[in-house]
Amino acid sequence: MSHVTLTDAEWINLNVLVVIRAGLQHDMASTCCRYGLDIEQANYLRSLSLDDLWSLVIHVGDTTLFPPRADLVTLLSAPRPLAGPMALVHPPKPIEGRR
């Protein structure tokens, strides 16, 4: 049996992504409001499988994804091995008009 050890940031990212994905399946509007997502981010997150979420979290590493980054969809849709370096090179910036 394989054992994966996640850092605190990875654990938080995974849990938040899974909760958001589940919320989007049931009530997209309130989930977007609760987590500060725009429609593009919500649609992309809703389309990901659980395996995709695990892969993303492992490759992003210790970089937090939330509150949602302005480049969240770009980061999520990047090739997995590039997600971590991209997250480090482009620090999180809030989405315009949000604080």
DSSP file (Angstrom, degrees, kcal/mol; ACC not computed):
  #  RESIDUE AA STRUCTURE BP1 BP2  ACC     N-H-->O    O-->H-N    N-H-->O    O-->H-N    TCO  KAPPA ALPHA  PHI   PSI    X-CA   Y-CA   Z-CA
    1    1 A M              0   0    0      0, 0.0     2,-0.3     0, 0.0     0, 0.0   0.000 360.0 360.0 360.0 137.2    0.0    0.0    0.0
    2    2 A S        -     0   0    0      2,-0.0     2,-0.5     0, 0.0     0, 0.0  -0.674 360.0-156.2 -90.4 141.4    1.3    3.4   -0.9
    3    3 A H        -     0   0    0     -2,-0.3     2,-0.5     2,-0.0     0, 0.0  -0.976   3.8-163.4-121.8 122.9    1.4    6.2    1.7
    4    4 A V        -     0   0    0     -2,-0.5     2,-0.6     2,-0.0    -2,-0.0  -0.909   5.8-154.9-106.8 127.8    1.3    9.9    0.6
    5    5 A T        -     0   0    0     -2,-0.5     2,-0.3     0, 0.0    -2,-0.0  -0.903  11.9-160.8-103.0 122.7    2.3   12.5    3.1
    6    6 A L        -     0   0    0     -2,-0.6     2,-0.1     1,-0.0    52,-0.0  -0.784  14.2-127.0-102.3 144.9    0.9   16.0    2.5
    7    7 A T     >  -     0   0    0     -2,-0.3     4,-2.7     1,-0.1     5,-0.2  -0.312  36.8 -99.5 -74.5 170.7    2.2   19.2    3.9
    8    8 A D  H  > S+     0   0    0      1,-0.2     4,-2.5     2,-0.2     5,-0.2   0.920 125.2  49.0 -58.6 -44.7   -0.3   21.5    5.7
    9    9 A A  H  > S+     0   0    0      1,-0.2     4,-2.7     2,-0.2    -1,-0.2   0.904 112.3  48.0 -63.6 -41.6   -0.7   23.7    2.6
   10   10 A E  H  > S+     0   0    0      2,-0.2     4,-2.8     1,-0.2    -1,-0.2   0.918 111.5  50.4 -64.5 -43.0   -1.3   20.7    0.4
   11   11 A W  H  X S+     0   0    0     -4,-2.7     4,-2.5     2,-0.2    -2,-0.2   0.916 112.8  46.3 -61.2 -44.6   -3.8   19.2    2.8
   12   12 A I  H  X S+     0   0    0     -4,-2.5     4,-2.9     2,-0.2     5,-0.3   0.937 112.7  49.8 -64.6 -47.1   -5.7   22.6    3.0
   13   13 A N  H  X S+     0   0    0     -4,-2.7     4,-2.6     1,-0.2     5,-0.2   0.926 112.3  48.0 -57.3 -45.6   -5.7   22.9   -0.8
   14   14 A L  H  X S+     0   0    0     -4,-2.8     4,-2.5     2,-0.2     5,-0.2   0.939 113.9  45.9 -62.1 -47.6   -7.0   19.4   -1.3
   15   15 A N  H  X S+     0   0    0     -4,-2.5     4,-2.5    -5,-0.2     5,-0.2   0.919 114.2  47.4 -63.2 -43.8   -9.8   19.8    1.3
   16   16 A V  H  X S+     0   0    0     -4,-2.9     4,-2.8     1,-0.2     5,-0.2   0.929 112.8  49.3 -64.6 -44.0  -10.9   23.2    0.0
   17   17 A L  H  X S+     0   0    0     -4,-2.6     4,-2.7    -5,-0.3    -2,-0.2   0.912 112.6  47.3 -61.7 -42.5  -10.9   22.0   -3.7
   18   18 A V  H  X S+     0   0    0     -4,-2.5     4,-2.3    -5,-0.2    -1,-0.2   0.917 114.0  47.2 -65.9 -43.0  -12.9   18.9   -2.8
   19   19 A V  H  X S+     0   0    0     -4,-2.5     4,-2.6    -5,-0.2    -2,-0.2   0.923 114.2  47.2 -65.0 -43.9  -15.4   20.9   -0.7
   20   20 A I  H  X S+     0   0    0     -4,-2.8     4,-2.7    -5,-0.2     5,-0.2   0.939 111.3  50.9 -62.4 -46.5  -15.7   23.5   -3.5
   21   21 A R  H  X S+     0   0    0     -4,-2.7     4,-1.2    -5,-0.2    -2,-0.2   0.914 112.5  46.5 -58.9 -43.6  -16.2   20.9   -6.2
   22   22 A A  H  X S+     0   0    0     -4,-2.3     4,-1.0     1,-0.2     3,-0.3   0.917 112.3  50.6 -64.8 -42.8  -18.9   19.2   -4.1
   23   23 A G  H >X S+     0   0    0     -4,-2.6     4,-3.1     1,-0.2     3,-0.6   0.886 106.6  54.6 -62.3 -39.1  -20.6   22.5   -3.5
   24   24 A L  H 3< S+     0   0    0     -4,-2.7     4,-0.3     1,-0.2    -1,-0.2   0.807 102.8  57.5 -65.5 -29.1  -20.6   23.4   -7.2
   25   25 A Q  H 3< S+     0   0    0     -4,-1.2    -1,-0.2    -3,-0.3    -2,-0.2   0.811 119.4  29.4 -68.7 -29.1  -22.3   20.2   -8.0
   26   26 A H  H << S+     0   0    0     -4,-1.0     2,-0.2    -3,-0.6    -2,-0.2   0.846 138.2   4.9-101.8 -41.7  -25.2   21.1   -5.7
   27   27 A D     X  -     0   0    0     -4,-3.1     4,-1.9    -5,-0.1     5,-0.2  -0.707  58.4-180.0-151.4  90.3  -25.5   24.9   -5.6
   28   28 A M  H  > S+     0   0    0     -4,-0.3     4,-2.5    -2,-0.2     5,-0.2   0.892  79.9  52.5 -62.8 -43.5  -23.2   26.8   -7.9
   29   29 A A  H  > S+     0   0    0      1,-0.2     4,-2.1     2,-0.2    -1,-0.2   0.939 112.8  41.5 -63.1 -49.4  -24.3   30.3   -7.1
   30   30 A S  H  > S+     0   0    0      1,-0.2     4,-2.7     2,-0.2    -1,-0.2   0.856 114.4  52.7 -70.1 -31.9  -23.9   30.0   -3.3
   31   31 A T  H  X S+     0   0    0     -4,-1.9     4,-2.2    -8,-0.2     6,-0.2   0.906 108.7  50.3 -67.8 -40.7  -20.6   28.1   -3.6
   32   32 A C  H  X>S+     0   0    0     -4,-2.5     5,-1.9    -5,-0.2     4,-0.9   0.924 114.2  45.1 -61.3 -43.9  -19.3   30.9   -5.9
   33   33 A C  H  <5S+     0   0    0     -4,-2.1     3,-0.5    -5,-0.2    -2,-0.2   0.929 112.9  50.4 -65.0 -45.4  -20.3   33.5   -3.4
   34   34 A R  H  <5S+     0   0    0     -4,-2.7    -2,-0.2     1,-0.2    -1,-0.2   0.867 122.4  30.6 -62.3 -38.6  -19.0   31.6   -0.4
   35   35 A Y  H  <5S-     0   0    0     -4,-2.2    -1,-0.2    -5,-0.2    -2,-0.2   0.335 106.8-115.6-108.4   6.5  -15.5   31.0   -1.9
   36   36 A G  T  <5 +     0   0    0     -4,-0.9     2,-0.3    -3,-0.5    -3,-0.2   0.859  58.6 157.2  66.7  37.4  -15.2   34.1   -4.1
   37   37 A L      < -     0   0    0     -5,-1.9    -1,-0.2    -6,-0.2     2,-0.2  -0.680  34.8-141.1 -95.0 146.9  -15.1   32.2   -7.4
   38   38 A D     >  -     0   0    0     -2,-0.3     4,-2.5     1,-0.1     5,-0.2  -0.528  36.9 -97.8 -93.4 174.8  -16.0   33.7  -10.8
   39   39 A I  H  > S+     0   0    0      1,-0.2     4,-2.7     2,-0.2     5,-0.2   0.856 122.1  53.2 -65.1 -36.8  -17.9   31.6  -13.3
   40   40 A E  H  > S+     0   0    0      2,-0.2     4,-2.1     1,-0.2    -1,-0.2   0.936 112.0  45.0 -64.1 -45.6  -14.8   30.6  -15.3
   41   41 A Q  H  > S+     0   0    0      2,-0.2     4,-2.8     1,-0.2     5,-0.2   0.921 113.8  50.5 -62.8 -43.9  -13.2   29.2  -12.1
   42   42 A A  H  X S+     0   0    0     -4,-2.5     4,-2.4     1,-0.2    -2,-0.2   0.929 111.0  47.3 -62.1 -46.9  -16.4   27.5  -11.0
   43   43 A N  H  X S+     0   0    0     -4,-2.7     4,-1.1     2,-0.2    -1,-0.2   0.893 113.9  48.0 -63.0 -39.4  -16.9   25.8  -14.3
   44   44 A Y  H >X S+     0   0    0     -4,-2.1     4,-0.7    -5,-0.2     3,-0.6   0.949 112.9  46.8 -67.6 -47.7  -13.3   24.6  -14.5
   45   45 A L  H >< S+     0   0    0     -4,-2.8     3,-1.0     1,-0.2    -2,-0.2   0.887 109.7  54.7 -61.2 -38.8  -13.3   23.3  -10.9
   46   46 A R  H 3< S+     0   0    0     -4,-2.4    -1,-0.2     1,-0.2    -2,-0.2   0.785 104.9  55.0 -65.4 -26.7  -16.6   21.5  -11.4
   47   47 A S  H << S+     0   0    0     -4,-1.1    -1,-0.2    -3,-0.6    -2,-0.2   0.633  87.9  99.5 -83.0 -13.6  -15.2   19.7  -14.4
   48   48 A L    <<  -     0   0    0     -3,-1.0     2,-0.1    -4,-0.7    -3,-0.0  -0.460  66.7-135.6 -77.9 144.5  -12.2   18.2  -12.6
   49   49 A S     >  -     0   0    0     -2,-0.2     4,-2.0     1,-0.1     5,-0.1  -0.443  28.8-106.2 -85.7 168.6  -12.1   14.7  -11.3
   50   50 A L  H  > S+     0   0    0      1,-0.2     4,-2.4     2,-0.2     5,-0.2   0.876 123.9  54.7 -63.3 -36.6  -10.9   13.7   -7.8
   51   51 A D  H  > S+     0   0    0      1,-0.2     4,-2.5     2,-0.2    -1,-0.2   0.893 106.1  52.1 -62.2 -39.0   -7.8   12.3   -9.5
   52   52 A D  H  > S+     0   0    0      2,-0.2     4,-2.6     1,-0.2    -2,-0.2   0.910 108.9  50.4 -61.9 -42.1   -7.2   15.7  -11.2
   53   53 A L  H  X S+     0   0    0     -4,-2.0     4,-2.6     2,-0.2    -2,-0.2   0.926 111.3  47.7 -63.0 -45.1   -7.5   17.4   -7.8
   54   54 A W  H  X S+     0   0    0     -4,-2.4     4,-2.5     2,-0.2     5,-0.2   0.937 112.9  49.0 -59.6 -47.7   -5.0   15.1   -6.2
   55   55 A S  H  X S+     0   0    0     -4,-2.5     4,-2.2     1,-0.2    -2,-0.2   0.918 111.9  48.7 -59.8 -45.4   -2.6   15.5   -9.1
   56   56 A L  H  X S+     0   0    0     -4,-2.6     4,-2.7     1,-0.2     5,-0.3   0.943 111.4  48.9 -60.4 -49.1   -2.9   19.3   -8.9
   57   57 A V  H  X S+     0   0    0     -4,-2.6     4,-1.8     1,-0.2    -2,-0.2   0.906 111.7  48.9 -60.0 -44.0   -2.3   19.4   -5.2
   58   58 A I  H  < S+     0   0    0     -4,-2.5    -1,-0.2     1,-0.2    -2,-0.2   0.906 115.8  43.3 -63.0 -41.6    0.7   17.2   -5.3
   59   59 A H  H  < S+     0   0    0     -4,-2.2    25,-0.4    -5,-0.2    -2,-0.2   0.814 110.9  53.0 -78.1 -30.3    2.3   19.2   -8.2
   60   60 A V  H >< S+     0   0    0     -4,-2.7     3,-0.7     1,-0.2     2,-0.2   0.853  88.2 180.0 -72.6 -33.4    1.5   22.7   -6.8
   61   61 A G  T 3<  -     0   0    0     -4,-1.8    -1,-0.2    -5,-0.3    -2,-0.1  -0.472  56.3  -4.3  74.9-136.8    3.2   21.8   -3.5
   62   62 A D  T 3  S+     0   0    0     -2,-0.2     2,-0.5   -53,-0.1    -1,-0.2   0.234 100.4 110.5 -83.7  14.3    3.3   24.2   -0.6
   63   63 A T    <   -     0   0    0     -3,-0.7     2,-0.2   -54,-0.0    25,-0.1  -0.783  68.2-127.5 -91.5 128.2    1.7   27.2   -2.5
   64   64 A T        -     0   0    0     -2,-0.5   -54,-0.1     1,-0.1    -2,-0.1  -0.479  16.1-165.6 -74.6 143.7   -1.7   28.1   -1.3
   65   65 A L     >  +     0   0    0    -56,-0.2     4,-0.7    -2,-0.2    -1,-0.1   0.532  50.9 113.6-100.8 -11.2   -4.5   28.3   -3.9
   66   66 A F  T  4  +     0   0    0      2,-0.2    -1,-0.1    26,-0.0   -53,-0.0  -0.951  52.0  43.8-131.9 145.8   -7.0   30.2   -1.8
   67   67 A P  T  4 S-     0   0    0      0, 0.0   -31,-0.1     0, 0.0   -32,-0.0   0.509 119.7 -87.1 -58.8 157.9   -8.4   32.7   -1.5
   68   68 A P  T  4  -     0   0    0      0, 0.0    27,-0.4     0, 0.0    -2,-0.2  -0.101  43.9-132.6 -52.6 133.2   -8.8   32.2   -5.3
   69   69 A R    ><  -     0   0    0     -4,-0.7     3,-1.6    25,-0.1     4,-0.2  -0.518  15.9-121.4 -80.5 152.0   -6.0   33.6   -7.3
   70   70 A A  T 3  S+     0   0    0     23,-2.1     3,-0.3     1,-0.3     4,-0.2   0.820 117.3  45.7 -61.5 -29.9   -6.7   35.7  -10.4
   71   71 A D  T 3> S+     0   0    0     22,-0.2     4,-2.8     1,-0.2    -1,-0.3   0.047  76.9 121.7-100.9  25.5   -4.7   33.1  -12.4
   72   72 A L  H <> S+     0   0    0     -3,-1.6     4,-2.9     1,-0.2     5,-0.2   0.908  75.3  45.4 -57.9 -47.6   -6.4   30.0  -10.8
   73   73 A V  H  > S+     0   0    0     -3,-0.3     4,-2.3    -4,-0.2    -1,-0.2   0.907 113.5  50.3 -65.6 -40.4   -7.8   28.6  -14.0
   74   74 A T  H  > S+     0   0    0      1,-0.2     4,-0.7     2,-0.2    -1,-0.2   0.930 114.2  45.1 -60.7 -44.7   -4.5   29.1  -15.8
   75   75 A L  H >< S+     0   0    0     -4,-2.8     3,-0.6     1,-0.2    -2,-0.2   0.911 114.6  47.8 -65.9 -43.1   -2.7   27.4  -13.0
   76   76 A L  H 3< S+     0   0    0     -4,-2.9    -1,-0.2     1,-0.2    -2,-0.2   0.835 114.1  46.5 -67.9 -32.4   -5.2   24.5  -12.7
   77   77 A S  H 3< S+     0   0    0     -4,-2.3    -1,-0.2    -5,-0.2    -2,-0.2   0.511  90.0 104.4 -91.4  -3.6   -5.1   23.9  -16.5
   78   78 A A  S << S-     0   0    0     -4,-0.7     5,-0.1    -3,-0.6    -3,-0.0  -0.352  93.4 -79.8 -69.5 155.9   -1.3   24.0  -16.8
   79   79 A P    >>  -     0   0    0      0, 0.0     3,-2.1     0, 0.0     4,-0.9  -0.378  49.2-117.2 -54.1 134.2    0.5   20.7  -17.3
   80   80 A R  H >> S+     0   0    0      1,-0.3     3,-1.1     2,-0.2     4,-0.6   0.833 111.5  54.6 -49.3 -45.8    0.8   19.3  -13.8
   81   81 A P  H 34 S+     0   0    0      0, 0.0    -1,-0.3     0, 0.0     3,-0.1   0.760 110.7  48.4 -64.0 -20.3    4.6   19.3  -13.5
   82   82 A L  H <> S+     0   0    0     -3,-2.1     4,-2.5     1,-0.1     5,-0.2   0.616  89.9  82.9 -90.8 -13.3    4.5   23.0  -14.4
   83   83 A A  H <X S+     0   0    0     -3,-1.1     4,-2.2    -4,-0.9     5,-0.2   0.907  91.2  47.5 -60.7 -45.2    1.8   24.0  -11.9
   84   84 A G  H  X S+     0   0    0     -4,-0.6     4,-1.8   -25,-0.4    -1,-0.2   0.961 114.4  44.1 -62.7 -53.5    4.2   24.3   -8.9
   85   85 A P  H  > S+     0   0    0      0, 0.0     4,-2.5     0, 0.0     5,-0.2   0.892 114.1  51.5 -59.8 -38.3    6.8   26.4  -10.6
   86   86 A M  H  X S+     0   0    0     -4,-2.5     4,-2.3     1,-0.2    -2,-0.2   0.898 107.7  52.5 -64.1 -39.5    4.2   28.6  -12.2
   87   87 A A  H  < S+     0   0    0     -4,-2.2    -1,-0.2    -5,-0.2    -3,-0.1   0.863 113.1  44.7 -64.8 -35.1    2.6   29.2   -8.8
   88   88 A L  H  < S+     0   0    0     -4,-1.8    -2,-0.2    -5,-0.2    -1,-0.2   0.885 114.0  47.8 -75.3 -39.1    5.9   30.2   -7.3
   89   89 A V  H  < S+     0   0    0     -4,-2.5    -2,-0.2     1,-0.3    -3,-0.2   0.861 116.6  43.9 -71.0 -36.4    6.9   32.5  -10.2
   90   90 A H  S  < S-     0   0    0     -4,-2.3    -1,-0.3    -5,-0.2     3,-0.1  -0.828  87.3-150.4-111.5  91.4    3.5   34.2  -10.3
   91   91 A P        -     0   0    0      0, 0.0    -3,-0.1     0, 0.0    -2,-0.0  -0.188  36.7 -80.3 -59.9 154.6    2.6   35.0   -6.7
   92   92 A P        -     0   0    0      0, 0.0   -23,-0.1     0, 0.0   -27,-0.0  -0.282  47.5-172.0 -59.3 135.0   -1.1   35.1   -5.9
   93   93 A K        -     0   0    0     -3,-0.1   -23,-2.1     3,-0.0   -22,-0.2  -0.989  27.7-111.8-124.5 137.6   -2.9   38.3   -6.8
   94   94 A P        -     0   0    0      0, 0.0     2,-0.2     0, 0.0   -25,-0.1  -0.298  39.9 -95.9 -65.8 154.1   -6.5   39.0   -5.8
   95   95 A I    >   -     0   0    0    -27,-0.4     3,-2.2     1,-0.1   -24,-0.0  -0.503  55.1 -89.2 -68.1 136.7   -9.1   39.1   -8.5
   96   96 A E  T 3  S+     0   0    0      1,-0.3    -1,-0.1    -2,-0.2     3,-0.1  -0.160 113.9  19.4 -49.8 134.8   -9.8   42.7   -9.6
   97   97 A G  T 3  S+     0   0    0      1,-0.3     2,-0.4    -3,-0.1    -1,-0.3   0.411 105.4 101.7  84.6  -2.2  -12.5   44.3   -7.5
   98   98 A R    <         0   0    0     -3,-2.2    -1,-0.3     1,-0.1     0, 0.0  -0.896 360.0 360.0-115.0 145.2  -12.2   41.8   -4.7
   99   99 A R              0   0    0     -2,-0.4    -1,-0.1    -3,-0.1    -3,-0.0   0.294 360.0 360.0-134.0 360.0  -10.4   42.3   -1.4
